[in-house]
Amino acid sequence: MTDDLLARHQAVLPSWMPIYYGDEAIEIVSGSGRHVTDANGRTYLDFFGGVLTTMIGYDIPEIRAAVEEQIRTGVAHTSTLYLIRQQVELAEKVARLSGIPDARVFFTNSGTEANEAAMLMATNVRKSNQILAIKNSYHGRTFATMAITGHRSWSSSSLSPLQVSWLPSGDRVRGRMAGLSDGDQIDVAIDELRETLATVTAGDVAALIAEPIQGVGGFVSAPDGMLGAYKKVLDETGILLIADEVQTGWGRTGEHFWGYQAHDVVPDLITFAKGIGNGFALGGVAGRADVMNAVPAISFSTFGGNPISSAAGNAVIDYVLNHDLQANALRVGTILLDGLREAAGSLPIVAEVRGRGLMLAVELVRPGTTEPDSAATLRVFDECRKNGLLVGKGGLYNNVLRMGPPLTLTEEEAREGLAALVAALRTVNAETP
Ligand code: PLP
């Protein structure tokens, strides 16, 4: 049955939409908690949550109840031309949690649109289309967000409304940051920023956009404090800082509610999506009122923050706070991180185990080198599935396993997933010459 669906998928959907597991593609037909069941009746522990989006888990009564209550009113949609109570309440919560004084919030349907809106605001308030972005980043699939995406596999066009200058990523496995201490990395990056501003920009740059931990890029991150160090230089000429929190927000990183909080800085804008809707289409931008209000003409999203997605968003935030899922992400994430690091000691195919909270990655290389091993990565990925565990892949060279389980993951599930992952790594390590 799944095979049929794969053929039908391939017959009507475009070829550039990747699908996991090739001929063995999975159709997920039901879910509960952290588990999903496919069309063949096989159940998996889900460590990827539809790309870090099923943040609370599947079939969560509180979220279902909130959405059902909204549906029962008969009003699925009104447009933002009318007052939407759920949206105002959600904006109040996001503004309060953002850490940005007197914040305004604009809702969208996706992370791409959130970043696109942030670009609109930043370029208007600064009267400049120059943007600084980070290599190995991913910010979305529209022309502006592709332009600030520093990842060849995800750049389908060079057409750009923006002038983009690039700063180094925090990759420590290879490249110029390899082997450097945190302090030295920050010094190198600041030198690079100053040199970039002085040489390849026209001086009036609008903003720097950065993911506190790069998602698609394989959970690469700069040292703590990096964004704060950048901001000191940016402040000299009023350049804005935008944190793309699409993957890192809402407590996922465990130690902090937002990824930016590891960096001793408050951004001017933050963008969010994915987990806030737990599967309902919801994203947005929160930021300084003067920047948010700088758009000089009407800008409108028909669906952004509609009654149903906002109902879901409110229930998700309440759930995260009421159950202190940030603390759970730290506690359960530490079990995974420690377990993976311990196992990696005897696995020469593993170059690095990294991440924080429930955002964890394993980078694979040819043993004894830093040569990326995408084939071994695919093998481990497939072995995980055989062992009943869904994980993600990523990284510039497609050689990174990515884990972003629901923040409700239990200790028992963490240990179960860890065992499946370590077994898969051991199997592939043993096969590797
Ligand atoms: N920003 C980051 C950091 C992302 O990881 C993604 C998606 O993976 C996006 C933006 C784009 O979000 P969406 O796919 O909802 O448009």
Boltz pocket constraint, residues with backbone or C-beta under 6 A from the ligand:
constraints:
  - pocket:
      binder: B
      contacts: [[A, 51], [A, 109], [A, 110], [A, 111], [A, 112], [A, 113], [A, 115], [A, 138], [A, 139], [A, 140], [A, 141], [A, 211], [A, 213], [A, 215], [A, 216], [A, 244], [A, 245], [A, 246], [A, 247], [A, 273], [A, 274], [A, 283]]
      max_distance: 6.0
